Amino acid sequence: MRRPELEFPYELPSELPGEDSNGLSHSHGSTSTTQVDVEPDKDERNNGLQPLQAEQIGNNNSRDAAEKTVAATTQLAQGPGAPPDGGMKAWLTVLGGFCAMFVSFGWVNCMGIFIDYYKTHQLKDETTSTVTWVTSLMTFMMFFGGPFVGILFDNFGPRYIMLAGTFFHVFGLMMISISSEYYQFLLAQGICSPIGTSALFHCSITSISTWFGRRRALALGIATSGASLGGVILPIMLTRLFAQLDFGWAVRICAFLILFCLIIANCTLQSRLQHRRKPFHFIDFVRPLREIPFLLTTAGTFCFFWGMFLPFSFIPSQAQKNGMSATLASYLIPVMNAASTPGRIIPPYLADLFGRFNLMILMTFFSVILVLALWLPTHGNVPSILFSALYGFSSGTAVSLAPALVAQISEIREIGVRSGTYFFIVSFAALTGTPIAGALLPDPLHGSYLKLNIFCAVVMFSGVVFYCLAKGSISGWRIGKKV
């Protein structure tokens, strides 16, 4: 916006002192001539200068108003300014995000428990690939809702999104508790509840990103560690409750715990931006794909997430195949999630110091090494437990850094839309990864895991390559250079 020109608030005399109308200088020795040209008489002073002073004051006020208008318009165009990276409201938002992640992503981390239970109870007559579609939809729907949540967030803020997410998630869990047929589990656990987890997940990430800039990876890491804690507590709860109560009451008790956490999340999570309704343009979601760094980063996360969830789904069954007791195998997923808690806090803290892309490349490559060097040849209890702990640490880092990467290459007022596009594409990796693995492994308790392990390692390594290309397109190809 062009700054308006300011009028000079003083009237200039038609002839300057010491000059006549032709621009010739007068003699300064004649005081009478100078006095006649410069000094007005008494009436002129009384009747001329006072209106001039009033006009000067009015012009000064107009100038101040114009400057304030220009400043306000400039601030609106540039956004709300630099994030505070701290403060009571900011850290309360992190607390709300922690609780929301506990009940959303933490619930999704229980998928291995449900696969094992359904294969021996309600859905024992279904194939492994068919059963895994239920748990795959849990992850797919959570990521798939990104664009829709992004639109609502940019227009209305997080309040109503969080309330709607709370209703759908809790209502879906209650419907799971009374389900018995495959289509009922598909609707309740694969669609209804994940609609709620999607709203909670994306709303938390975007709200936290508005409060933090320099320390964004750390803040998101602390919040996503709630998913790790949920992945520890909820599977153990379900395993114990399945043994002591029936399936329905086990799920309902978890639903009441989730409702309590969501009350805290609704009371504490807020956005720093002032949200105003604006027209929807579909092209806003497509435009980021024209940018090479965004496209490569999205491709990297797609490939890595394509294989990342497979150990969470199949490590208990592989351990049982190799001789581990069913009780001990059920604790492998909690071990994996417990180890991911420091993985979602310590490396993201280092990422803010040494570069988020650098840490993402390092930890995703470490995950590939673990799959090939430890999970593939595993045949005993100790290697299975060790793999669960180390893989939980490395994959937890990847999950917490993924939203930080897209926020880093986005303008703050576009984070909601761009994160929506990002996770919308990634959702299809979460949807298809586990069913593909189920097709490669028809019999989890007796079949060979070789094809599944190789598929997992290859697609995750493809993600590492794309992350390297994204970093190179942003900051050059020098190893270790911070983006």
matplotlib code that plots the C-alpha trace (Angstrom):
import matplotlib.pyplot as plt

x = [0.0, 1.5, 2.0, -0.1, 1.8, 1.8, 1.1, 3.6, 1.8, 3.2, 2.3, 5.3, 5.4, 5.2, 8.6, 11.4, 13.1, 15.9, 14.5, 12.1, 9.6, 12.4, 14.6, 17.1, 18.6, 17.8, 20.4, 20.4, 21.5, 18.0, 16.0, 12.8, 12.6, 13.1, 10.5, 7.9, 8.5, 8.6, 6.7, 2.9, 1.0, -1.0, -4.3, -2.6, -1.0, -4.3, -6.3, -3.7, -1.5, -4.2, -6.0, -2.6, -1.9, -5.3, -4.6, -1.2, -2.8, -5.4, -2.8, -0.7, -3.7, -4.3, -0.7, -0.8, -4.0, -2.6, 0.6, -1.5, -3.6, -0.5, 1.1, -2.1, -2.5, 1.2, 0.9, -2.2, -0.4, 2.7, 0.9, 0.8, 4.6, 7.2, 5.9, 6.7, 8.3, 7.0, 4.6, 1.7, -0.8, 1.8, 2.8, -0.9, -1.5, 1.3, -0.4, -3.7, -1.9, -0.2, -3.6, -5.1, -2.2, -2.6, -6.1, -5.8, -2.4, -2.0, -5.2, -4.0, -0.8, -3.0, -3.6, -1.4, -3.4, -6.7, -5.3, -4.3, -7.6, -9.8, -7.9, -8.8, -12.3, -14.9, -13.2, -11.4, -13.0, -11.6, -8.2, -5.4, -5.5, -9.2, -8.8, -5.9, -8.2, -10.0, -6.8, -5.4, -8.5, -7.8, -4.5, -5.7, -8.7, -6.6, -4.3, -6.9, -8.9, -6.0, -7.4, -10.8, -9.5, -7.1, -10.0, -12.1, -9.0, -8.1, -11.7, -12.9, -9.9, -9.6, -12.5, -15.4, -13.1, -11.9, -15.5, -16.6, -13.5, -14.3, -17.8, -16.9, -14.0, -15.9, -19.1, -17.1, -15.5, -18.9, -20.1, -17.0, -17.9, -21.2, -20.0, -19.9, -19.9, -17.1, -19.0, -19.8, -16.1, -15.3, -17.8, -17.2, -13.4, -12.4, -14.5, -16.4, -13.7, -10.9, -12.9, -12.6, -8.9, -8.2, -9.8, -7.8, -4.5, -4.4, -5.9, -3.2, -0.3, -1.5, -2.4, 1.1, 2.8, 1.2, 2.9, 6.4, 9.0, 12.6, 11.6, 8.8, 10.3, 10.7, 7.2, 5.7, 8.0, 6.6, 3.1, 3.5, 5.1, 1.6, 1.0, 3.8, 2.5, -1.0, 0.7, 2.1, -0.9, -3.8, -2.4, -1.6, -5.1, -6.7, -4.7, -5.5, -9.1, -9.7, -8.5, -10.6, -13.7, -15.5, -14.6, -17.3, -16.5, -12.8, -13.3, -15.9, -13.4, -10.8, -13.5, -14.1, -10.4, -10.2, -13.1, -11.4, -8.2, -10.2, -11.9, -8.4, -7.5, -10.6, -9.9, -6.2, -5.6, -5.9, -4.5, -2.5, -4.0, -7.2, -9.3, -11.7, -13.9, -12.5, -13.6, -12.6, -10.3, -9.4, -6.3, -4.9, -4.4, -2.8, -0.5, 2.0, 2.7, 4.2, 7.1, 9.9, 10.9, 7.3, 6.8, 10.0, 9.3, 5.8, 7.1, 9.7, 7.1, 4.7, 7.4, 8.6, 5.1, 4.3, 6.6, 6.8, 3.6, 4.4, 6.5, 3.7, 1.2, 3.2, 6.0, 3.7, 2.7, 6.3, 7.5, 4.9, 5.9, 9.5, 8.5, 7.6, 4.7, 1.5, 1.6, 5.1, 4.5, 1.6, 4.1, 6.3, 4.1, 4.1, 7.9, 8.0, 5.9, 7.7, 11.0, 9.5, 8.8, 12.4, 12.7, 10.0, 11.7, 15.5, 16.1, 13.6, 15.4, 18.7, 16.9, 16.2, 19.9, 21.4, 18.7, 15.4, 16.1, 19.5, 17.9, 15.1, 17.5, 19.7, 16.8, 14.9, 18.1, 18.7, 15.2, 16.0, 19.2, 17.2, 14.7, 17.4, 20.0, 17.7, 14.1, 14.8, 17.1, 15.3, 14.6, 14.6, 13.0, 16.0, 16.4, 12.6, 12.6, 15.8, 14.4, 11.1, 13.0, 15.4, 12.8, 10.4, 13.0, 13.9, 10.3, 9.1, 11.6, 10.2, 6.6, 7.4, 9.6, 7.3, 4.9, 7.9, 9.3, 6.2, 5.8, 9.4, 8.8, 5.5, 4.3, 2.6, -0.9, -0.7, 0.4, -3.2, -3.8, -0.3, -0.3, -3.7, -2.3, 0.8, -1.1, -3.8, -1.3, 0.5, -2.8, -2.8, 0.5, -1.0, -4.1, -2.3, 0.9, -0.6, -3.0, 0.0, 2.0, -1.0, -1.1, 2.6, 2.1, -1.2, -0.5, 1.2, 1.8, 3.3, 4.3, 7.7, 8.2, 11.0, 8.9, 7.3, 10.6, 12.1, 9.1, 9.3, 13.0, 12.8, 9.9, 11.4, 14.8, 13.0, 11.8, 15.3, 16.4, 13.5, 14.4, 18.0, 16.7, 14.4, 17.2, 19.5, 16.8, 16.5, 20.1, 22.4, 24.1, 26.8, 26.5, 25.6, 24.5, 21.5, 18.4]
y = [0.0, 3.4, 5.8, 8.9, 12.2, 14.5, 18.2, 20.7, 22.3, 25.8, 28.6, 30.0, 33.7, 34.7, 36.5, 35.3, 37.8, 39.6, 39.0, 41.0, 39.7, 39.3, 37.3, 40.1, 40.5, 43.5, 45.4, 44.1, 47.5, 48.9, 47.5, 49.3, 47.5, 44.1, 44.9, 45.9, 42.7, 40.3, 41.6, 41.9, 44.5, 43.8, 43.0, 40.7, 38.8, 38.4, 37.5, 35.6, 33.5, 32.0, 30.4, 29.2, 27.6, 25.9, 24.6, 23.4, 21.4, 19.9, 18.9, 17.4, 15.3, 14.2, 13.2, 11.1, 9.4, 8.6, 7.2, 5.0, 3.7, 2.9, 1.1, -0.9, -1.9, -2.9, -5.0, -6.8, -7.5, -8.8, -11.0, -10.8, -10.5, -12.9, -15.7, -15.1, -18.6, -18.8, -17.3, -18.7, -18.9, -20.5, -23.3, -23.9, -24.5, -27.0, -28.7, -28.8, -30.2, -32.8, -34.0, -34.0, -36.0, -38.5, -39.3, -39.0, -40.3, -42.2, -44.1, -44.8, -46.3, -49.1, -50.6, -53.6, -54.5, -54.4, -56.5, -59.3, -59.2, -59.1, -62.0, -64.2, -62.9, -60.9, -61.0, -64.3, -65.5, -62.5, -62.4, -60.4, -57.9, -57.4, -56.8, -54.3, -52.1, -51.1, -50.0, -48.5, -46.3, -45.1, -43.6, -42.6, -40.6, -38.8, -37.4, -37.2, -34.5, -32.1, -29.8, -29.6, -28.8, -26.3, -24.4, -24.3, -23.3, -20.4, -19.1, -19.8, -20.8, -24.0, -23.7, -25.3, -27.7, -29.1, -29.4, -31.3, -33.5, -34.4, -35.4, -37.6, -39.3, -40.2, -41.1, -43.4, -45.2, -45.8, -47.3, -49.6, -50.9, -52.3, -53.5, -57.1, -57.1, -56.1, -53.2, -51.9, -51.8, -50.2, -47.4, -46.7, -47.4, -46.6, -43.5, -41.9, -41.9, -41.0, -37.9, -36.7, -37.6, -35.8, -32.6, -32.9, -33.8, -31.0, -28.4, -29.0, -28.9, -25.6, -23.9, -24.6, -23.5, -20.0, -19.5, -20.8, -20.1, -20.6, -23.3, -24.8, -28.2, -28.5, -27.4, -29.8, -32.5, -32.0, -32.1, -35.2, -36.9, -37.1, -39.6, -41.7, -41.6, -42.6, -45.4, -46.7, -46.3, -47.2, -50.5, -51.7, -50.6, -52.5, -55.6, -55.8, -54.8, -57.4, -60.0, -58.8, -57.4, -57.9, -56.0, -53.4, -52.2, -52.1, -49.7, -47.6, -47.1, -45.9, -43.6, -42.0, -41.4, -39.8, -37.5, -36.3, -35.4, -33.7, -31.4, -30.2, -29.8, -27.7, -25.4, -24.7, -24.9, -21.6, -19.8, -16.6, -15.4, -13.4, -15.5, -14.0, -15.7, -15.6, -17.2, -20.7, -21.3, -24.8, -23.6, -22.6, -26.3, -27.1, -24.0, -25.4, -28.4, -26.0, -25.4, -27.9, -27.9, -28.5, -31.2, -33.1, -32.8, -34.2, -37.1, -37.9, -38.0, -40.1, -42.7, -42.9, -43.1, -45.8, -48.1, -46.5, -48.0, -51.6, -52.5, -51.0, -53.3, -56.6, -56.6, -58.4, -61.2, -61.7, -62.0, -64.6, -66.5, -66.5, -68.0, -65.0, -65.4, -63.6, -61.6, -60.4, -59.7, -57.4, -55.1, -54.6, -51.7, -49.9, -50.4, -48.9, -45.9, -45.4, -45.1, -42.7, -40.2, -39.0, -39.5, -36.8, -34.3, -34.6, -34.8, -32.0, -29.8, -30.5, -29.9, -26.3, -25.9, -27.9, -27.9, -29.8, -31.3, -32.5, -34.4, -35.7, -37.3, -38.7, -40.3, -41.7, -43.3, -44.8, -46.3, -48.0, -49.5, -50.8, -52.6, -54.2, -55.0, -55.9, -56.5, -58.6, -61.2, -61.2, -64.6, -64.1, -62.1, -59.8, -58.6, -58.0, -55.9, -54.0, -53.3, -52.0, -49.6, -48.3, -48.1, -46.3, -43.6, -43.0, -43.1, -40.8, -38.2, -38.5, -38.0, -34.9, -33.3, -33.9, -31.0, -28.8, -29.3, -28.1, -25.2, -24.1, -23.8, -22.0, -18.5, -18.4, -17.5, -20.4, -23.1, -24.4, -24.8, -26.1, -28.6, -29.8, -30.5, -32.1, -34.6, -35.2, -36.7, -38.6, -40.1, -42.4, -43.9, -44.6, -46.1, -48.5, -49.4, -51.9, -53.7, -54.1, -55.6, -57.9, -59.1, -59.8, -61.8, -63.8, -65.7, -63.5, -66.3, -68.8, -67.0, -65.5, -61.8, -61.3, -59.6, -57.3, -56.3, -55.6, -53.5, -51.5, -50.8, -49.8, -47.4, -45.7, -45.4, -43.7, -41.2, -40.5, -39.8, -37.3, -35.5, -35.1, -33.7, -31.3, -30.0, -29.6, -27.6, -25.2, -24.7, -26.4, -29.8, -29.2, -31.9, -30.6, -27.2, -25.9, -24.9]
z = [0.0, -1.0, 1.8, 1.3, 0.7, 3.7, 3.2, 4.6, 7.6, 7.1, 4.7, 2.8, 2.1, -1.5, -1.2, 1.0, 3.3, 1.5, -2.0, -4.1, -6.6, -9.2, -6.9, -6.2, -2.8, -0.6, 1.4, 5.0, 6.2, 5.7, 8.6, 7.6, 4.4, 6.0, 8.7, 6.1, 4.1, 7.1, 10.1, 9.7, 11.6, 14.8, 13.1, 10.7, 13.5, 15.3, 12.2, 10.2, 12.5, 14.6, 11.7, 10.4, 13.8, 13.7, 10.2, 11.3, 14.2, 11.9, 9.4, 12.1, 13.3, 9.7, 9.3, 12.6, 11.5, 8.1, 9.7, 12.1, 9.2, 7.2, 10.2, 10.9, 7.2, 7.0, 10.2, 8.8, 5.6, 7.3, 9.9, 13.6, 14.1, 15.4, 17.6, 21.3, 21.7, 25.3, 27.8, 29.8, 26.9, 24.6, 27.1, 28.0, 24.3, 24.4, 27.4, 25.5, 22.5, 24.7, 26.0, 22.5, 21.1, 24.0, 23.0, 19.2, 18.0, 21.2, 20.4, 16.9, 18.4, 19.8, 16.4, 17.1, 20.1, 18.2, 15.2, 17.6, 19.5, 16.4, 14.8, 17.8, 18.7, 16.7, 13.3, 13.5, 10.3, 8.3, 6.6, 8.0, 5.2, 5.8, 9.5, 8.9, 6.8, 10.1, 11.8, 8.5, 8.3, 11.8, 10.6, 7.2, 8.4, 11.1, 8.4, 5.6, 7.4, 7.2, 4.4, 6.0, 9.4, 7.9, 6.2, 9.4, 11.5, 9.3, 9.4, 12.9, 15.0, 17.2, 19.6, 17.7, 15.9, 19.3, 20.5, 17.4, 17.5, 21.2, 20.2, 17.2, 19.0, 22.2, 20.3, 18.0, 20.9, 22.5, 19.2, 19.1, 22.5, 21.2, 17.7, 16.7, 12.9, 10.5, 8.9, 12.4, 13.4, 10.0, 10.6, 14.3, 14.6, 11.0, 10.2, 13.1, 15.8, 13.4, 12.3, 15.8, 16.1, 12.8, 14.2, 17.4, 15.8, 13.1, 15.4, 18.0, 15.5, 13.9, 17.1, 18.6, 15.4, 15.8, 19.2, 18.4, 15.7, 16.8, 19.3, 17.2, 16.9, 20.7, 21.4, 18.8, 20.2, 23.7, 22.4, 20.3, 23.2, 24.5, 21.7, 23.0, 26.5, 25.2, 23.2, 26.5, 28.8, 26.5, 25.2, 28.7, 29.9, 27.0, 27.5, 31.2, 30.8, 28.0, 30.5, 33.4, 31.7, 28.4, 25.3, 25.6, 29.1, 28.3, 25.4, 27.4, 30.3, 27.8, 26.4, 29.8, 30.3, 26.8, 27.6, 30.8, 28.8, 26.1, 28.7, 29.6, 26.0, 25.2, 28.1, 27.4, 23.6, 21.7, 18.6, 18.6, 15.3, 14.8, 12.6, 10.1, 7.5, 4.0, 0.7, 0.0, -3.0, -3.9, -5.6, -2.2, -1.5, -4.8, -5.0, -2.5, -4.7, -7.3, -4.9, -5.2, -1.5, -0.4, -3.0, -2.0, 1.7, 1.2, -0.9, 1.8, 4.5, 2.3, 1.7, 5.3, 6.7, 4.2, 6.1, 9.5, 11.0, 10.0, 13.1, 15.3, 13.7, 13.3, 16.0, 18.6, 16.1, 14.9, 18.5, 19.2, 16.0, 17.3, 20.7, 22.9, 25.2, 24.2, 27.5, 27.0, 23.2, 24.2, 26.0, 22.9, 21.6, 25.0, 25.0, 21.5, 22.5, 25.8, 23.9, 21.5, 24.3, 24.6, 20.8, 20.4, 22.8, 22.7, 18.9, 18.2, 20.7, 18.9, 15.6, 16.5, 17.0, 14.2, 11.6, 11.4, 8.0, 9.2, 12.2, 10.1, 7.6, 10.4, 12.4, 9.4, 8.0, 11.5, 11.3, 8.0, 9.5, 12.5, 10.2, 8.1, 10.8, 13.8, 12.9, 9.7, 11.4, 14.8, 16.3, 20.1, 22.9, 23.6, 19.9, 19.7, 22.9, 21.8, 18.4, 19.9, 22.1, 19.5, 16.7, 19.0, 19.7, 16.0, 14.6, 17.4, 16.2, 12.6, 13.8, 15.8, 13.2, 10.2, 11.0, 12.0, 8.5, 6.7, 9.1, 8.5, 4.7, 5.1, 6.0, 9.3, 8.0, 5.5, 7.9, 8.3, 4.5, 3.7, 6.6, 5.3, 1.9, 3.4, 5.6, 3.1, 0.7, 3.6, 4.7, 1.6, 2.7, 6.1, 4.5, 2.1, 4.0, 6.5, 4.0, 1.6, 4.4, 5.3, 1.7, 1.9, 5.1, 5.0, 8.2, 10.8, 13.3, 10.9, 7.7, 6.7, 7.4, 4.8, 2.2, 4.8, 6.3, 2.8, 1.8, 5.0, 4.6, 0.9, 1.2, 4.3, 2.5, -0.4, 2.2, 3.3, -0.3, -0.8, 2.5, 1.2, -2.1, -0.2, 2.0, -1.1, -2.9, 0.0, 1.3, -1.0, -0.9, 1.7, 4.4, 7.8, 6.6, 8.7, 6.7]

ax = plt.figure().add_subplot(projection="3d")
ax.plot(x, y, z, "-o")
ax.set_aspect("equal")
plt.show()
